[in-house]
Amino acid sequence: MSFWKDFRDFAMKGNVIDLAIAVVIGGAFGKIVSSLVNDILMPLLGILTGGINFSDKKIVLQQAQVDAAGKILKPANTLNYGSFIQAVIDFLIIAFCIFLAIRALQQFNRKQKQEAPAAPPPPSNEEKLLAEIRDLLKSRS
């Protein structure tokens, strides 16, 4: 039973739950950013570069082998550098979006700290002594 108790304690720790939530939200955020890149930014980049589609860019290292009937015996061996460029662009945009989100959160936290009232200073020795005298006088009455 100790094994299952240890596992339950581990699984219910706040850090594990927070991590699980972060992974789920990160996956959804990744889909949003991938859509932003693929559906909005890449077409605009294609216009700026004269219609170049990066994901289709490749270097053929070895041509496909085809028989007389047109059946592919061996597919072409290609170096797909366009997919790599696409992945790098995705990474840069995701990293930039995360940077913006963290920066906004830090600025929000700074404003919260500035708006929070300062803690009152601890009572001085004289105030402590006067409070003791007051309490003694109350207890005599």
C-alpha positions as CSV (number, residue, x, y, z in Angstrom):
1,M,0.0,0.0,0.0
2,S,2.9,2.3,0.6
3,F,3.8,2.4,-3.1
4,W,0.3,3.5,-4.1
5,K,0.2,6.1,-1.3
6,D,3.6,7.5,-2.4
7,F,2.3,7.6,-6.0
8,R,-0.9,9.4,-5.0
9,D,1.1,11.9,-2.9
10,F,3.4,12.5,-5.9
11,A,0.6,12.9,-8.4
12,M,-1.4,15.3,-6.2
13,K,1.5,17.6,-5.5
14,G,0.8,21.1,-6.7
15,N,3.8,21.2,-9.0
16,V,2.7,18.1,-10.9
17,I,-0.8,19.4,-11.4
18,D,0.5,22.8,-12.5
19,L,2.9,21.1,-15.0
20,A,0.0,19.0,-16.4
21,I,-2.1,22.1,-16.9
22,A,0.8,23.9,-18.5
23,V,1.4,21.0,-21.0
24,V,-2.3,21.0,-22.0
25,I,-2.4,24.8,-22.4
26,G,1.0,24.8,-24.2
27,G,-0.4,22.2,-26.7
28,A,-3.4,24.4,-27.4
29,F,-1.2,27.5,-27.7
30,G,1.1,25.6,-30.1
31,K,-1.9,24.9,-32.3
32,I,-2.9,28.6,-32.3
33,V,0.6,29.7,-33.2
34,S,1.0,27.0,-35.9
35,S,-2.3,28.3,-37.4
36,L,-1.0,31.8,-37.2
37,V,2.2,30.9,-39.0
38,N,0.7,28.5,-41.6
39,D,-2.6,30.4,-42.4
40,I,-1.6,34.0,-42.0
41,L,2.1,34.7,-41.9
42,M,3.4,32.3,-44.5
43,P,0.9,33.4,-47.2
44,L,1.9,37.0,-46.5
45,L,5.6,36.0,-46.6
46,G,4.9,34.1,-49.9
47,I,3.5,37.4,-51.4
48,L,6.6,39.3,-50.3
49,T,8.9,36.6,-51.7
50,G,7.0,36.3,-55.0
51,G,4.9,33.3,-54.2
52,I,7.6,31.0,-52.8
53,N,6.2,28.2,-50.6
54,F,8.9,27.2,-48.2
55,S,7.4,23.8,-47.3
56,D,7.7,22.6,-50.9
57,K,11.4,23.5,-51.2
58,K,13.7,20.5,-51.5
59,I,16.9,19.2,-53.1
60,V,16.6,15.9,-54.9
61,L,19.6,13.8,-53.9
62,Q,18.5,10.7,-55.9
63,Q,15.8,10.5,-58.6
64,A,12.9,8.1,-58.2
65,Q,13.2,4.8,-60.1
66,V,10.2,4.2,-62.3
67,D,9.6,1.1,-64.5
68,A,8.3,1.3,-68.1
69,A,4.7,1.2,-67.0
70,G,5.2,4.3,-64.8
71,K,5.1,2.4,-61.5
72,I,7.5,3.8,-58.9
73,L,10.0,1.2,-57.9
74,K,11.9,3.4,-55.5
75,P,10.8,6.9,-54.4
76,A,13.1,9.9,-54.7
77,N,15.5,10.7,-52.0
78,T,15.2,14.4,-51.1
79,L,16.6,16.9,-48.7
80,N,13.6,18.9,-47.5
81,Y,15.1,22.1,-46.4
82,G,11.8,24.0,-46.8
83,S,10.3,22.0,-43.9
84,F,13.3,23.0,-41.8
85,I,12.8,26.7,-42.7
86,Q,9.2,26.4,-41.8
87,A,10.0,24.8,-38.4
88,V,12.6,27.5,-37.6
89,I,10.0,30.2,-38.4
90,D,7.4,28.4,-36.2
91,F,9.9,28.3,-33.4
92,L,10.8,31.9,-33.6
93,I,7.2,33.0,-33.7
94,I,6.3,30.7,-30.7
95,A,9.3,32.0,-28.8
96,F,8.4,35.6,-29.5
97,C,4.7,35.0,-28.4
98,I,5.9,33.4,-25.2
99,F,8.3,36.2,-24.6
100,L,5.5,38.8,-25.0
101,A,3.2,36.8,-22.7
102,I,5.8,36.5,-20.0
103,R,6.8,40.2,-20.3
104,A,3.2,41.3,-20.0
105,L,2.8,39.1,-16.9
106,Q,5.9,40.6,-15.3
107,Q,4.7,44.1,-16.0
108,F,1.4,43.2,-14.4
109,N,3.1,41.8,-11.4
110,R,5.2,44.9,-11.0
111,K,2.1,47.1,-11.1
112,Q,0.5,44.9,-8.5
113,K,3.5,45.3,-6.2
114,Q,3.6,49.0,-6.6
115,E,-0.1,49.3,-5.8
116,A,0.0,47.1,-2.8
117,P,0.1,49.2,0.4
118,A,3.3,49.0,2.4
119,A,3.2,46.9,5.6
120,P,2.9,49.1,8.7
121,P,6.2,49.4,10.6
122,P,6.5,47.2,13.7
123,P,5.7,49.0,17.0
124,S,8.5,50.7,18.7
125,N,9.8,49.6,22.2
126,E,7.9,52.6,23.7
127,E,4.6,51.5,22.1
128,K,5.1,47.9,23.3
129,L,5.8,49.1,26.9
130,L,2.8,51.4,26.8
131,A,0.6,48.5,25.6
132,E,1.8,46.3,28.5
133,I,1.1,49.1,31.0
134,R,-2.4,49.5,29.4
135,D,-3.1,45.8,29.7
136,L,-1.9,45.7,33.3
137,L,-4.2,48.6,34.2
138,K,-7.1,46.9,32.5
139,S,-6.5,43.7,34.5
140,R,-6.5,45.6,37.8
141,S,-9.9,47.1,37.2
